[in-house]
Amino acid sequence: MFQLGKTIVSEDVIHKDFVCNLSACKGACCIDGDAGAPLEKEETKILEEIYPKVKPFLRQEGIDVIESQGTWVTSDFGELETPLINNADCAYVIFDENKTALCAIEEAYNQGVIDWKKPVSCHLYPIRVRDYAEFSAVNYHKWEICDDACSLGKELQVPVYKFVKQALIRKFGEDWYAELEKVAETNLKK
């Protein structure tokens, strides 16, 4: 672990390799697990505002869940997250012709309907950020469904922090990312 400003960063972020391999995993991270995508407080307001524009991109099952539970929910642990369809798929998941899970929010963004890409936790994955009173912990999340992404990242020699560069800049800013690059370069020379 090392400190960057008010963040504590796992060294796995610079040492592990990762490139999403949707052709292999079919977007399993959006349909597996026992919780929705983690949300920041301000993102709940964004989801409420953009829902009418995202709705045409959604599957009926997603619309039904969102309209009964809301555009976001609070977990039993008090955490904000996206709602789930039958405790599995994120309510915002759609599928392409190859049955690969995609994000309806991101699809609306890609088509220029909205100007918000998706929740930052999704954009950051496989990095998970946990906020504490004095700092934020930035960790690499290892999940076996992403083994193909790890293999592809290793083959292409793309460390996690480079794969999620835009998301890290979105979350922490350009200056923070520049400092991370310096730490990575120094660390990888050792």
Secondary structure, DSSP 8 states (H G I E B T S, - for coil): -EEETTEEE-THHHHSB----HHHHTTGGGTSSSS--B--HHHHHHHHHHHHHHGGGS-HHHHHHHHHH-SSEE-TTS-EE--EETTTEETTEEE-TT--EEEHHHHHHHTTS-S--S-HHHHHTTEEEEE-SS-EEEEE---GGGHHHHHHHHHHT-BHHHHTHHHHHHHH-HHHHHHHHHHHHHHHH-
